[in-house]
Amino acid sequence: MTDLTKTPDRSLSHVTEWVFDLDNTLYPRECNLFAQIDILISHYMVSVTNLAFDELGRCKRRITESTAPR
């Protein structure tokens, strides 16, 4: 299994086009793609905001809870 706690150091400057799996049909559920994406986004946010991972998690939960439809 891939270690998702390490920040990737590979450049994507060569990528000219992106495909997003918005309806979960390109990858099998078992690959847990969205969990991997969430971890990578969290690494980015930690590097930009200088928050600790646990504080970032609390911020994300507060934002989600405050913007969720009721």
C-alpha positions, 0 to 999 in steps of 0.5 A, a space after each residue: 500500500 502507498 504511504 500517503 503521509 509523505 508529501 509527494 515531490 514529483 513535478 506535474 509541469 509536464 501535464 497538459 490535460 487533466 481528467 477528473 473522476 467526478 462520478 466515481 466511474 474511472 477508478 474502483 472503489 477499493 483504491 480509495 481514491 478520494 481518501 488519497 486526494 484528501 491527504 494530498 490536499 491536506 499536505 498542501 494546506 499544511 504547507 500553505 497555512 503552517 497549521 498542524 494536521 490536527 488543527 487543519 482537520 478541525 478547521 475543515 470540520 468547522 467549515 464543512 459543518 457550517 456550510 452543510 445544507 440543513 
